[in-house]
Amino acid sequence: MEWVGGSPPATNPQGAQPFNANDVQGLYTLILDMQQRLQELTANATTVAQEETQRETRAPAPMRPTYPDATMFSGNDRKEYDVFRMNLNTKFEMDAHFFPTEAKRVLYAFGRLTGKASQPMMPWMRSHGMPTKTRIY
């Protein structure tokens, strides 16, 4: 085996083998790939943040929605899901001024779920800091 930097290092206390040149090259390639992906994600996050800022600084939006609310989806008939999703996407496009952030779109979509369709979303909503209880004053 060929070792980088001269003689091979001692094995660790668990008895694992030290890295060889192929291992190091593989790790280096992985790091480069991860750096590139991180740059892409950072650029995408910056673009999304700029779009959100632009949406929030537009002229005041009309007070009335232009597209009707998506029909409620219970999950009882999965064939209805595609229509439900299309209605949500159309609502978000036509009435974008009511949904300037991803959080507002998620909350609206969650509000259109009922029964067994809404139950699996509860843990996700809680883990992402979304309000899951109606405040009663």
C-alpha positions, -999 to +999 in steps of 0.1 A: +000+000+000+012+035-008+009+060+020+007+098+016+034+116+035+059+087+040+054+059+064+019+047+073+004+062+104-005+039+134-039+025+135-064+040+158-073+024+191-104+006+176-081-011+151-093+007+120-069+008+090-053+042+082-062+061+051-044+053+019-040+076-012-072+063-028-091+070+004-077+106+006-085+112-031-120+099-027-125+122+004-111+151-015-135+145-044-164+143-020-154+175-003-152+193-037-186+180-047-201+191-013-185+226-017-200+229-051-235+218-039-232+242-009-224+271-033-255+261-055-277+259-024-264+293-011-270+309-045-305+294-046-313+306-010-301+341-020-323+341-050-353+329-030-347+356-003-345+383-030-377+371-046-394+371-012-382+406-005-394+418-040-429+402-033-431+419+000-421+454-013-446+454-043-474+478-045-503+471-022-523+441-033-560+441-040-580+432-009-600+405-026-587+372-039-591+366-077-592+328-076-616+308-054-603+288-025-591+253-033-617+227-023-610+208+009-590+176+005-598+147+029-575+121+015-604+096+012-600+095-026-564+098-037-576+104-073-588+138-061-552+148-050-540+159-085-569+183-089-564+195-053-527+202-060-535+220-092-561+242-075-535+251-048-509+260-074-533+281-093-545+298-062-508+306-052-502+320-087-533+340-091-534+354-056-496+355-050-500+388-031-519+369-003-490+343+000-457+363-001-438+337+018-434+299+018-448+297+053-480+314+043-484+290+014-479+260+037-504+273+062-530+279+036-525+244+021-527+229+055-559+248+061-574+231+031-568+196+045-593+177+065-595+143+082-569+118+075-551+141+050-543+166+078-532+142+105-498+132+090-490+169+086-493+177+123-459+165+133-442+182+104-461+215+111-450+213+148-413+205+139-412+235+115-426+259+140-460+263+123-489+272+144-511+241+148-537+255+172-563+281+167-560+309+192-593+315+209-596+349+225 
